[in-house]
Amino acid sequence: MSAPPRPHLKSIPHHTTAPHAAEPAAPRTVVGEPKGVAEGVPIAVRPDPPRGDGRYPVAWLHIVAPKGAIPTATSKCACGRDRSAVGRTRVLALIEDHEAHRNDCPLRTAQEGRNAA
């Protein structure tokens, strides 16, 4: 007894003899095309967010003192002042200098004079 003949693997068997059109692809969304409301976005109109009191940071003091390592610090100000220190005594001196600059900074003194007037 012999086995039934196997179909050829390299050719596609024809199930129907009549040609038919391919299925149309689903439409894609274009970048920038409005998609409606996204998930999790509230659709109700909310009042304006609260506004600040007019204050904003002018000077920054960044100190890094890992346990067992040499401490470092940087003092930066919007007026252009940019200083750094390495070592315990120099970092402590920079902290004092940063606090003194708060009183002498031209940006802070101009703001305080405007608010007082």
CORVEN-V7344 format. One record per residue. RES is the residue in one letter. OMEGA is omega in degrees with one decimal (999 if undefined). Layout:
res = <RES;RES>
omega = <OMEGA;OMEGA>
This chain:
res = <M;S;A;P;P;R;P;H;L;K;S;I;P;H;H;T;T;A;P;H;A;A;E;P;A;A;P;R;T;V;V;G;E;P;K;G;V;A;E;G;V;P;I;A;V;R;P;D;P;P;R;G;D;G;R;Y;P;V;A;W;L;H;I;V;A;P;K;G;A;I;P;T;A;T;S;K;C;A;C;G;R;D;R;S;A;V;G;R;T;R;V;L;A;L;I;E;D;H;E;A;H;R;N;D;C;P;L;R;T;A;Q;E;G;R;N;A;A>
omega = <-178.7;-179.6;178.0;-178.3;-179.1;178.2;177.7;-175.9;-176.7;-179.8;180.0;179.2;178.8;178.1;178.2;179.9;-178.4;176.9;177.9;-176.6;177.5;178.1;179.0;179.4;177.6;-179.7;179.8;176.1;-179.0;178.6;-180.0;179.3;-179.9;-176.2;-175.7;-177.5;178.0;179.0;175.9;179.9;179.3;-178.4;179.1;178.2;-179.3;177.5;-180.0;178.5;-179.7;-179.7;179.4;-179.3;177.8;178.9;175.1;-177.3;178.6;-177.0;-178.6;175.2;-176.9;-178.0;176.4;-178.6;178.3;-177.8;177.2;-179.3;-179.4;179.4;175.7;178.8;173.1;177.8;-179.2;179.7;-179.8;178.5;178.1;180.0;-179.7;-178.5;178.2;-179.4;177.2;-179.2;-173.0;-176.7;179.5;177.2;178.1;177.6;178.8;177.1;177.9;178.9;178.4;178.5;178.2;179.8;178.6;179.3;-174.4;-174.3;179.8;178.8;-179.4;-177.9;178.1;178.7;-178.1;178.7;178.0;-178.7;-178.6;-176.3;999>
